[in-house]
Every structure is written in structure tokens, then in C-alpha cells.
């Protein structure tokens, strides 16, 4: 399954049905032991030939940011809340698909009608709406029932010097590479977890980590760059095009020191482009794996993404490949 197909599937946290079905069907082509757990995670397991090697879990989350409908105006506009962390400044005038069938536009008061005070304050979700062209509240309720979901309409494009532009690169890049890795055979036992509801608190990975009970967990993610314009290099989180980013710490987990250094050494030895994530920000499924049962040694390998958590994120294809190559090289060392 290609990255374009994965990115263009809509699957906000809590509504991962379509992406789960697609991944489940593809995973069955590469692995005999594939199941869906009660939380909705897709879990696969491949037995290794070396009984002394550690059990390694690989994880990537299927869900993406999105919106949920929570009310209506009398003239048929939809009131909504974000699912996951979305800056309201990046969503005005963007196309969305509501309830899987109805197109809409995220709207706000026109600049001509804003007061000076309006222009100086940050827009919040109470001042935004989704316009689906409904004639009144009754029609809006019919087309977009309470608690239905909305997702960005953002086609996948390849552009410029090897860049990809798409929604949901966080974390369809990880899912794409997990499927690529699932094709291989490895000396160690490997479990593959495609998790749900990461964007709203790492919810799916808690159950996945408990069931898998691995010795080591490698989380494949997308992460912010901050490598733009006049930003000094020392403030870059990581840089698009400089390879997979290896994290030493974020706001929810600290990497196992041995694994962190091993990843950088393996990258150097195999001429795989890698960089250190230079900011302690964000959080991901490593936290759940690290804290479940007796604990687990973790490390996070991320693809640098510009404009993350927006309808138009960008990453470099070479960084996606570097994530795959480094994870594959790590698994094959246990011969």
C-alpha cells in the first residue's frame, strides 16, 4: 500500500474504521498472525529464529487530527470541536468532509467586519463554524448528526525537491513503513502495532503495549521541524532532508540511552541519514509502552514534518525511507 493511499483515507481519532480495514487486509498478505484487539488496534506478530534475541515491538498510530460536530446555529452552520491539537489559525477557509459524505468550509467573520480588537486576538473555536450550505438547522442536523466527524480534504501531492504534501503525514508515514517492514523476516520476534487514538492521549497503545509485552519498543512517528525561513538553526527541532530524527526525550518519555546511541551508530555504520531531534517537545506512544506492565525500553524514530497537525503537512521522501532503513537495520542485527 502506498503512502498516498494511506494519507488520503480519513481517520480522526475514534473513527479509524476505514484505515483499520485497509491496513488489516494488507497486513494479512504479509503475516499469518494478524488480529484486531478490543480497542481497535491492528496487531501482527512474526516469530524470529533466534530464541535469545529480544522481543521487539514496532508501533505507529493510524489516527489523525480532525473535528467532531457538537451543535448548530439556527441558520444551518455547524459548531465543532477539534480532535487532537490543531491551531485554529491554520484551518480558516479550509475544505472539510463531514460525516463521510458532505463537503464544507471552515468559516469565520470576514476581515471587513472585524473590529481592531478582533484582529488582534487569536481566533478560538467558539468563533468558527463549518458551512455545508444547509438552508437551516434542520437540514444541518440531517446531513451532519451530532458527534459525527469531519476531516480535511487535502489531496496528496509530490512537489519540489523530493517533498510530499499531504494531510495526516503524522502518522501515516509510520504506518507506511510498518507495512514495508512487515514484509521482511527478522532473527528476533517482532510485533507490529497499528494503534488508535494516539492524538487524544495515547489511548490505543496502552492496551497494545500490555498485550504485546515486548522487551523493546520502537515508535515510528512524524514530528515537527521548525526549519523554516529566518529561524536560526539552533532553534530547529530537526531539518527536512537530513534523515530520520532520533529522540532522546520528549514530554512523555525518555529514550533508553543504549537504544538511542545504538540507533545513531547503526545509521552511521550503514550510511543511513539520521539526525538528533533537538527539542524536548510533544509526546507519542512510547510513553504507553514505557509504562505498561513491567516497563519497556523505548526509542522514537521520527520523520521531520513541516506544518504538522494542519491540512497541508510536508516531508521529504528520503526521510521516510531513512526511517524504514534504520528500523530494518536495527532488527537485522540480532542474527
C-alpha positions, -999 to +999 in steps of 0.1 A: +000+000+000+015+034-010+018+064+012-007+084-010-035+058-003-028+059+034-028+097+037-060+102+018-080+078+040-099+098+066-095+085+102-097+110+130-091+096+165-121+074+174-131+069+138-103+047+125-126+022+108-116+028+072-078+029+078-080-001+101-098-021+074-073-012+047-043-019+070-057-052+082-063-065+047-028-055+036-012-069+067-028-103+061-008-106+028+025-104+047+017-121+080-003-151+092-008-137+128-029-106+124-057-095+148-078-065+158-080-060+196-110-047+216-097-011+213-094-013+175-056-016+172-043-039+145-017-062+160+006-085+140+033-109+151+063-126+134+084-152+151+121-149+149+147-176+145+170-165+174+154-175+208+180-154+226+171-122+208+147-097+225+111-094+216+108-061+197+075-041+192+072-016+164+043+009+167+027+036+146-006+053+151-034+051+125-054+081+137-051+117+126-063+150+139-098+161+129-131+176+142-163+164+158-197+181+154-212+194+186-240+217+176-257+240+151-268+276+145-304+284+135-292+292+100-276+258+095-239+264+104-221+236+123-204+242+156-174+218+161-145+210+184-110+198+175-098+162+179-062+165+188-040+196+189-050+219+160-041+256+158-073+274+148-052+299+128-044+272+102-079+260+095-100+290+084-113+287+048-101+250+045-123+223+029-135+195+051-156+164+046-183+160+072-199+126+081-180+110+052-204+125+026-209+162+029-183+189+019-179+221+039-158+251+045-144+262+079-155+298+082-150+329+104-162+365+104-149+383+073-119+407+079-141+436+066-164+431+096-138+426+123-130+453+148-095+463+156-098+442+188-110+412+168-079+414+145-055+414+175-068+384+192-064+347+184-094+330+168-109+303+190-132+275+182-163+293+196-159+319+168-155+294+140-181+273+122-184+248+093-206+259+064-221+230+045-246+251+026-276+239+047-307+261+045-315+258+082-307+239+114-330+210+105-311+203+073-278+207+090-288+181+117-298+157+089-266+160+070-243+162+099-257+145+130-243+153+165-210+136+172-202+128+135-167+135+123-151+160+099-117+156+082-096+179+060-099+174+022-063+175+012-050+156-019-016+140-017+010+158-040+047+153-047+064+186-052+097+204-054+130+187-044+116+153-033+089+167-010+055+152-002+025+175+006-005+158+023-027+157+054-021+130+080+016+125+074+016+123+112+015+093+114+007+076+080+045+078+074+049+054+103+021+031+092+035+030+056+069+020+070+054-006+094+037-022+064+070-022+045+088-038+075+060-064+078+071-079+045+105-088+060+118-117+081+139-110+112+160-130+136+141-116+166+104-119+175+087-087+161+052-075+169+037-047+148+011-024+164-010+000+143-026+019+171-057+041+176-065+074+194-029+085+198-038+121+191-061+123+221-039+108+248-021+076+236-052+056+244-049+027+220-013+020+227-019+013+264-038-019+256-015-028+227+016-025+249+000-046+276-009-074+252+024-075+234+046-073+265+078-066+245+114-061+257+120-032+233+095-008+216+105+013+186+079+040+178+077+053+142+063+088+141+062+121+124+075+152+142+077+190+139+106+206+121+107+243+127+133+246+100+118+275+081+126+310+069+147+331+093+146+306+122+181+301+134+194+266+130+199+262+168+161+265+171+154+238+145+137+208+161+150+188+131+156+195+095+137+181+065+161+162+042+187+154+069+173+120+077+152+102+103+151+121+137+162+101+168+147+114+200+165+114+233+135+128+253+100+143+248+073+155+271+061+120+278+091+096+277+129+094+278+146+072+254+166+042+266+202+055+264+216+023+249+189+022+222+194+059+214+231+055+209+226+022+190+203+038+165+228+066+158+257+041+155+237+018+132+228+047+110+264+058+107+277+023+100+251+017+073+252+052+057+216+059+066+209+096+071+199+103+107+198+133+130+190+141+166+157+156+174+169+188+191+139+197+212+120+182+242+085+186+228+054+166+221+046+131+232+038+097+215+030+061+220+065+055+236+050+067+269+024+039+269+049+012+261+074+025+286+050+025+315+029-007+308+033-039+328+070-041+340+080-013+316+098-015+282+129+000+267+118+026+241+132+048+214+114+070+189+123+074+152+105+103+135+101+117+100+105+155+101+072+172+090+067+208+083+032+223+091+024+193+112-012+190+125-026+210+096-043+202+063-010+207+044+020+190+060+052+184+042+080+159+045+109+146+024+106+112+007+142+105+016+135+109+053+106+084+051+130+059+035+156+066+062+131+057+089+124+024+072+161+016+066+172+024+101+145+003+117+152-026+094+189-024+101+183-024+138+161-056+136+186-075+115+214-070+139+201-098+162+214-126+139 
